Every structure is written in structure tokens, then in C-alpha cells.
Amino acid sequence: MTPFGERVRSLRDAKGVTLKQMASDLSISSAYLSALEHGKRGQPSPQLVRQICAYFGIIWDEAEALERLADLSHPRVTVDTSGLSARATELANRLSERIGDLDDETLDRLLTIIDAVPPRKTAGTRRIAGRRR
């Protein structure tokens, strides 16, 4: 499951909406919506994210948070470490090898460490899941 899929499912559950009903209301297939929720499909389009926000009456900060979750929810991530240190490349590769072995507590600790690091201002962009950021 992706962060975006988890949030959409919780929104559906809170409103008592079935997956099939929501898919029908959004004019998408229930199979596609299910695949999005379970992380078996790539990131939703910005248009679909806006439709989902409208569907649940989500605005402002909450809508931005859902858009951010969509950006963080590509199930196949590519990390480009060219131009970074050897340690950064090692970290990316070791994480890709071991991420399936990490429990939620360890994942939370790692996310806390990453969140504590201020973003670096650079002239370039970085590639995530085949997209420029």
C-alpha cells in the first residue's frame, strides 16, 4: 500500500463509501482505484488527485497534503545518485536491498531522521521515479 492509497482508503471508510461506488462516481474502474490504493499502480494523475479532493470536499492544506502523498506514492522509485558521494550511493543501494526487512518502528525512525535534515538548495534537480523534482 502507498501513503496515498492508505489515505484514500481512510477517507472512503470515514465517509462510508465503497470502492466500487467511489470509482463509479469518479468515472474510473474499480480495478484501477483498488490498484492505486494497494500500490500496484503508479502515481495518480494530478487531475485524479483534484477529483478525489473535490469528491471528499478537501481544500487548502488538506488538499496540498493529499497531493504531497500522491507525489510520495510511486511504488517503484528510482534514485539517481550520480554526482553524489559514494556513501550516498551505498545508502541508496543498501536501502533498496533491505527495505522489505524493516519494521514500522524502524521505518518511522528513519523517516524522522530524514525529516530533520533541511533540504539542500541546489541549482540542479533530482530524479525520483522517472520525474524531475
NUMI-228016 format. One record per residue: residue number from 1; x, y, z of N, C-alpha, C in turn; residue in three letters. Coordinates in steps of 0.02 Angstrom, whole numbers. Layout:
N
+-----+--------+--------+--------+--------+--------+--------+--------+--------+--------+--------+
! num !    n_u !    n_v !    n_w !   ca_u !   ca_v !   ca_w !    c_u !    c_v !    c_w ! residu !
+-----+--------+--------+--------+--------+--------+--------+--------+--------+--------+--------+
! NUM !      X !      Y !      Z !      X !      Y !      Z !      X !      Y !      Z !    ALA !
...
+-----+--------+--------+--------+--------+--------+--------+--------+--------+--------+--------+
***
This chain:
133
+-----+--------+--------+--------+--------+--------+--------+--------+--------+--------+--------+
! num !    n_u !    n_v !    n_w !   ca_u !   ca_v !   ca_w !    c_u !    c_v !    c_w ! residu !
+-----+--------+--------+--------+--------+--------+--------+--------+--------+--------+--------+
!   1 !     43 !    -59 !      0 !      0 !      0 !      0 !     45 !     62 !      0 !    MET !
!   2 !     22 !    114 !    -32 !     58 !    177 !    -34 !     28 !    226 !     17 !    THR !
!   3 !     66 !    279 !     34 !     36 !    330 !     79 !    -28 !    360 !     50 !    PRO !
!   4 !    -28 !    372 !    -15 !    -87 !    399 !    -48 !   -145 !    350 !    -44 !    PHE !
!   5 !   -132 !    287 !    -59 !   -184 !    236 !    -57 !   -212 !    227 !     13 !    GLY !
!   6 !   -169 !    229 !     62 !   -190 !    222 !    131 !   -237 !    280 !    150 !    GLU !
!   7 !   -219 !    340 !    128 !   -260 !    399 !    145 !   -327 !    397 !    109 !    ARG !
!   8 !   -327 !    378 !     46 !   -390 !    373 !      8 !   -436 !    321 !     40 !    VAL !
!   9 !   -408 !    266 !     60 !   -448 !    214 !     92 !   -477 !    239 !    158 !    ARG !
!  10 !   -438 !    276 !    196 !   -464 !    301 !    260 !   -519 !    353 !    247 !    SER !
!  11 !   -511 !    394 !    195 !   -564 !    442 !    178 !   -628 !    405 !    158 !    LEU !
!  12 !   -621 !    353 !    118 !   -680 !    314 !     97 !   -714 !    283 !    157 !    ARG !
!  13 !   -674 !    253 !    201 !   -702 !    220 !    260 !   -738 !    271 !    305 !    ASP !
!  14 !   -707 !    329 !    314 !   -737 !    380 !    357 !   -804 !    405 !    329 !    ALA !
!  15 !   -811 !    407 !    264 !   -873 !    430 !    232 !   -921 !    372 !    217 !    LYS !
!  16 !   -899 !    311 !    230 !   -942 !    253 !    217 !   -953 !    241 !    143 !    GLY !
!  17 !   -904 !    257 !    102 !   -910 !    248 !     30 !   -872 !    185 !      9 !    VAL !
!  18 !   -904 !    143 !    -31 !   -870 !     83 !    -55 !   -823 !    101 !   -111 !    THR !
!  19 !   -774 !     59 !   -122 !   -727 !     69 !   -177 !   -764 !     71 !   -243 !    LEU !
!  20 !   -810 !     26 !   -252 !   -849 !     23 !   -314 !   -889 !     86 !   -326 !    LYS !
!  21 !   -920 !    113 !   -273 !   -959 !    174 !   -279 !   -915 !    234 !   -296 !    GLN !
!  22 !   -858 !    240 !   -262 !   -814 !    296 !   -275 !   -787 !    292 !   -346 !    MET !
!  23 !   -767 !    234 !   -368 !   -741 !    226 !   -436 !   -794 !    247 !   -487 !    ALA !
!  24 !   -855 !    224 !   -476 !   -911 !    242 !   -521 !   -922 !    318 !   -522 !    SER !
!  25 !   -922 !    349 !   -462 !   -932 !    421 !   -457 !   -877 !    461 !   -492 !    ASP !
!  26 !   -816 !    434 !   -492 !   -759 !    468 !   -523 !   -748 !    448 !   -596 !    LEU !
!  27 !   -791 !    402 !   -620 !   -786 !    377 !   -689 !   -719 !    343 !   -703 !    SER !
!  28 !   -696 !    304 !   -654 !   -637 !    262 !   -664 !   -657 !    191 !   -644 !    ILE !
!  29 !   -617 !    143 !   -664 !   -635 !     74 !   -648 !   -619 !     59 !   -575 !    SER !
!  30 !   -658 !     15 !   -545 !   -644 !     -4 !   -476 !   -578 !    -42 !   -471 !    SER !
!  31 !   -560 !    -77 !   -524 !   -495 !   -113 !   -525 !   -438 !    -63 !   -521 !    ALA !
!  32 !   -444 !     -8 !   -558 !   -391 !     44 !   -557 !   -387 !     76 !   -488 !    TYR !
!  33 !   -444 !     94 !   -459 !   -444 !    125 !   -393 !   -415 !     77 !   -341 !    LEU !
!  34 !   -433 !     15 !   -345 !   -406 !    -35 !   -299 !   -330 !    -41 !   -308 !    SER !
!  35 !   -306 !    -41 !   -370 !   -234 !    -46 !   -383 !   -198 !     16 !   -356 !    ALA !
!  36 !   -229 !     75 !   -362 !   -199 !    135 !   -334 !   -193 !    130 !   -258 !    LEU !
!  37 !   -247 !    107 !   -226 !   -247 !    101 !   -153 !   -195 !     51 !   -129 !    GLU !
!  38 !   -186 !     -3 !   -167 !   -140 !    -56 !   -145 !    -69 !    -48 !   -170 !    HIS !
!  39 !    -55 !      7 !   -206 !     13 !     19 !   -229 !     34 !    -23 !   -288 !    GLY !
!  40 !    -14 !    -48 !   -326 !      2 !    -89 !   -384 !      0 !    -48 !   -448 !    LYS !
!  41 !    -16 !     15 !   -443 !    -15 !     62 !   -500 !     29 !    121 !   -480 !    ARG !
!  42 !     54 !    156 !   -529 !     96 !    214 !   -517 !     56 !    271 !   -486 !    GLY !
!  43 !     88 !    327 !   -483 !     56 !    385 !   -453 !     -6 !    406 !   -492 !    GLN !
!  44 !    -56 !    430 !   -456 !   -116 !    455 !   -491 !    -99 !    521 !   -526 !    PRO !
!  45 !   -136 !    536 !   -577 !   -126 !    599 !   -612 !   -147 !    656 !   -567 !    SER !
!  46 !   -119 !    716 !   -579 !   -141 !    774 !   -540 !   -216 !    787 !   -547 !    PRO !
!  47 !   -243 !    773 !   -605 !   -315 !    782 !   -616 !   -355 !    735 !   -571 !    GLN !
!  48 !   -334 !    672 !   -566 !   -370 !    625 !   -523 !   -365 !    646 !   -450 !    LEU !
!  49 !   -307 !    670 !   -430 !   -299 !    692 !   -360 !   -348 !    750 !   -347 !    VAL !
!  50 !   -354 !    797 !   -394 !   -401 !    852 !   -386 !   -473 !    827 !   -384 !    ARG !
!  51 !   -489 !    776 !   -425 !   -556 !    747 !   -424 !   -571 !    716 !   -356 !    GLN !
!  52 !   -522 !    681 !   -328 !   -531 !    649 !   -263 !   -540 !    702 !   -209 !    ILE !
!  53 !   -501 !    756 !   -213 !   -509 !    811 !   -164 !   -579 !    840 !   -168 !    CYS !
!  54 !   -603 !    851 !   -229 !   -671 !    878 !   -237 !   -723 !    828 !   -212 !    ALA !
!  55 !   -712 !    765 !   -225 !   -759 !    713 !   -205 !   -769 !    711 !   -130 !    TYR !
!  56 !   -714 !    721 !    -93 !   -718 !    720 !    -20 !   -722 !    790 !     11 !    PHE !
!  57 !   -726 !    841 !    -30 !   -731 !    909 !     -4 !   -667 !    932 !     30 !    GLY !
!  58 !   -611 !    909 !      5 !   -546 !    926 !     35 !   -520 !    990 !      2 !    ILE !
!  59 !   -500 !   1038 !     43 !   -473 !   1101 !     16 !   -410 !   1122 !     54 !    ILE !
!  60 !   -378 !   1172 !     28 !   -320 !   1205 !     57 !   -266 !   1157 !     81 !    TRP !
!  61 !   -247 !   1161 !    144 !   -190 !   1123 !    170 !   -201 !   1048 !    163 !    ASP !
!  62 !   -262 !   1027 !    175 !   -275 !    955 !    170 !   -268 !    931 !     98 !    GLU !
!  63 !   -288 !    973 !     49 !   -280 !    955 !    -21 !   -206 !    953 !    -40 !    ALA !
!  64 !   -168 !   1001 !    -16 !    -95 !   1001 !    -28 !    -63 !    939 !      3 !    GLU !
!  65 !    -85 !    919 !     61 !    -58 !    860 !     93 !    -73 !    797 !     52 !    ALA !
!  66 !   -133 !    793 !     24 !   -150 !    735 !    -18 !   -109 !    735 !    -82 !    LEU !
!  67 !    -98 !    795 !   -111 !    -55 !    800 !   -171 !     16 !    777 !   -154 !    GLU !
!  68 !     41 !    797 !    -96 !    108 !    776 !    -75 !    112 !    700 !    -65 !    ARG !
!  69 !     59 !    671 !    -37 !     58 !    599 !    -29 !     59 !    564 !    -97 !    LEU !
!  70 !     23 !    593 !   -145 !     23 !    565 !   -213 !     94 !    567 !   -242 !    ALA !
!  71 !    130 !    622 !   -231 !    199 !    628 !   -255 !    245 !    577 !   -223 !    ASP !
!  72 !    230 !    558 !   -161 !    272 !    511 !   -123 !    248 !    439 !   -130 !    LEU !
!  73 !    203 !    426 !   -177 !    172 !    360 !   -179 !    186 !    319 !   -242 !    SER !
!  74 !    240 !    333 !   -275 !    257 !    290 !   -332 !    286 !    226 !   -304 !    HIS !
!  75 !    256 !    168 !   -322 !    279 !    105 !   -292 !    347 !     82 !   -318 !    PRO !
!  76 !    371 !    108 !   -373 !    437 !     91 !   -400 !    478 !    155 !   -405 !    ARG !
!  77 !    522 !    164 !   -356 !    561 !    225 !   -351 !    630 !    215 !   -381 !    VAL !
!  78 !    653 !    263 !   -419 !    720 !    264 !   -446 !    758 !    321 !   -413 !    THR !
!  79 !    814 !    306 !   -384 !    854 !    357 !   -351 !    918 !    367 !   -392 !    VAL !
!  80 !    928 !    427 !   -417 !    986 !    443 !   -457 !   1039 !    473 !   -411 !    ASP !
!  81 !   1093 !    436 !   -398 !   1145 !    461 !   -354 !   1206 !    486 !   -393 !    THR !
!  82 !   1200 !    493 !   -459 !   1258 !    519 !   -497 !   1274 !    589 !   -473 !    SER !
!  83 !   1338 !    601 !   -462 !   1360 !    665 !   -437 !   1359 !    670 !   -361 !    GLY !
!  84 !   1333 !    618 !   -328 !   1334 !    618 !   -254 !   1392 !    576 !   -230 !    LEU !
!  85 !   1403 !    574 !   -166 !   1459 !    537 !   -137 !   1448 !    462 !   -144 !    SER !
!  86 !   1503 !    426 !   -136 !   1500 !    352 !   -136 !   1456 !    327 !    -79 !    ALA !
!  87 !   1457 !    362 !    -23 !   1416 !    342 !     35 !   1341 !    349 !     18 !    ARG !
!  88 !   1324 !    402 !    -19 !   1254 !    411 !    -38 !   1232 !    354 !    -84 !    ALA !
!  89 !   1275 !    334 !   -130 !   1258 !    278 !   -175 !   1252 !    214 !   -135 !    THR !
!  90 !   1298 !    203 !    -88 !   1294 !    144 !    -46 !   1229 !    143 !     -6 !    GLU !
!  91 !   1211 !    198 !     24 !   1149 !    202 !     62 !   1089 !    185 !     19 !    LEU !
!  92 !   1085 !    215 !    -41 !   1028 !    202 !    -85 !   1023 !    128 !   -103 !    ALA !
!  93 !   1080 !     97 !   -118 !   1079 !     27 !   -137 !   1064 !    -19 !    -78 !    ASN !
!  94 !   1092 !     -4 !    -20 !   1078 !    -46 !     38 !   1006 !    -39 !     60 !    ARG !
!  95 !    979 !     21 !     56 !    908 !     30 !     73 !    865 !    -10 !     25 !    LEU !
!  96 !    880 !     -9 !    -40 !    840 !    -46 !    -88 !    842 !   -121 !    -74 !    SER !
!  97 !    899 !   -145 !    -49 !    906 !   -216 !    -34 !    868 !   -236 !     30 !    GLU !
!  98 !    865 !   -191 !     78 !    840 !   -209 !    145 !    773 !   -181 !    164 !    ARG !
!  99 !    744 !   -138 !    123 !    683 !   -103 !    143 !    626 !   -151 !    162 !    ILE !
! 100 !    624 !   -208 !    128 !    572 !   -257 !    143 !    580 !   -290 !    211 !    GLY !
! 101 !    639 !   -285 !    241 !    653 !   -315 !    306 !    639 !   -268 !    364 !    ASP !
! 102 !    625 !   -204 !    350 !    618 !   -155 !    403 !    546 !   -154 !    430 !    LEU !
! 103 !    541 !   -153 !    497 !    475 !   -150 !    528 !    452 !    -76 !    532 !    ASP !
! 104 !    390 !    -65 !    551 !    362 !      3 !    552 !    400 !     48 !    600 !    ASP !
! 105 !    422 !     23 !    656 !    459 !     64 !    704 !    524 !     89 !    674 !    GLU !
! 106 !    560 !     45 !    640 !    623 !     65 !    608 !    610 !    114 !    552 !    THR !
! 107 !    558 !    102 !    512 !    541 !    149 !    458 !    524 !    218 !    487 !    LEU !
! 108 !    487 !    219 !    542 !    470 !    283 !    574 !    533 !    320 !    597 !    ASP !
! 109 !    581 !    283 !    626 !    643 !    314 !    649 !    682 !    343 !    590 !    ARG !
! 110 !    686 !    306 !    536 !    722 !    330 !    477 !    688 !    392 !    447 !    LEU !
! 111 !    622 !    391 !    444 !    586 !    449 !    418 !    596 !    510 !    462 !    LEU !
! 112 !    599 !    500 !    527 !    612 !    555 !    574 !    681 !    586 !    561 !    THR !
! 113 !    730 !    543 !    550 !    798 !    567 !    535 !    798 !    607 !    470 !    ILE !
! 114 !    767 !    580 !    419 !    765 !    614 !    354 !    728 !    680 !    359 !    ILE !
! 115 !    672 !    681 !    395 !    633 !    742 !    402 !    670 !    796 !    440 !    ASP !
! 116 !    718 !    777 !    482 !    756 !    826 !    522 !    810 !    860 !    481 !    ALA !
! 117 !    827 !    833 !    423 !    880 !    863 !    381 !    849 !    916 !    337 !    VAL !
! 118 !    874 !    978 !    343 !    846 !   1031 !    300 !    863 !   1017 !    226 !    PRO !
! 119 !    816 !   1034 !    181 !    830 !   1022 !    110 !    887 !   1066 !     87 !    PRO !
! 120 !    927 !   1037 !     43 !    984 !   1072 !     16 !    962 !   1114 !    -44 !    ARG !
! 121 !    983 !   1175 !    -47 !    967 !   1218 !   -104 !   1020 !   1205 !   -157 !    LYS !
! 122 !    998 !   1180 !   -215 !   1044 !   1167 !   -270 !   1016 !   1195 !   -334 !    THR !
! 123 !   1061 !   1207 !   -381 !   1041 !   1232 !   -446 !   1008 !   1177 !   -487 !    ALA !
! 124 !   1027 !   1116 !   -475 !   1001 !   1060 !   -514 !    937 !   1032 !   -487 !    GLY !
! 125 !    913 !    980 !   -518 !    854 !    945 !   -494 !    873 !    874 !   -480 !    THR !
! 126 !    831 !    839 !   -446 !    843 !    768 !   -433 !    788 !    727 !   -465 !    ARG !
! 127 !    806 !    667 !   -483 !    757 !    624 !   -516 !    729 !    575 !   -466 !    ARG !
! 128 !    662 !    572 !   -464 !    627 !    525 !   -422 !    575 !    491 !   -466 !    ILE !
! 129 !    578 !    425 !   -468 !    528 !    386 !   -505 !    520 !    412 !   -577 !    ALA !
! 130 !    576 !    428 !   -607 !    574 !    448 !   -677 !    549 !    519 !   -689 !    GLY !
! 131 !    537 !    557 !   -635 !    512 !    626 !   -643 !    563 !    675 !   -614 !    ARG !
! 132 !    567 !    733 !   -642 !    610 !    786 !   -615 !    575 !    820 !   -557 !    ARG !
! 133 !    611 !    834 !   -505 !    584 !    870 !   -446 !    625 !    933 !   -436 !    ARG !
+-----+--------+--------+--------+--------+--------+--------+--------+--------+--------+--------+
***
